[in-house]
Amino acid sequence: MGARGCLLGNFATEIPAHGDVLRNAVDAGFGRWVAALAAAIEQARAAGELHGDEPATDLAGFVVSSYEGAAARAKASGDPAALREFFTITTARILT
């Protein structure tokens, strides 16, 4: 993530209340991201490489939302520490 942040996250925070077309497009983008990650989680579980019993879509949604929060924090502070924390905890504790 560069200094500009995540494109979907940037759009999500800038959508005016009356911007249904853009809001729907951004929401669909997040939906595709969650679906792709959920499919990868299911494949990793089937291969015995990932454990846990929470629904893959729920876990994927949590990871995407957590990433977006970390990206926003990193962008606001100008310090990538929040993203490093996200990746460390996600890979060591959540996606294990």
Buried (B, 14 or more C-beta within 10 A) or exposed (E): EEEEBBEBBBBBEEBEEEEEEBBEEBEEBBEEBBBEBBEBBBEBBEEEEBEEEEEBBEBBBBBBEBBBEBBBBBBEEEEBEBBEBBEEEBEEEBBE
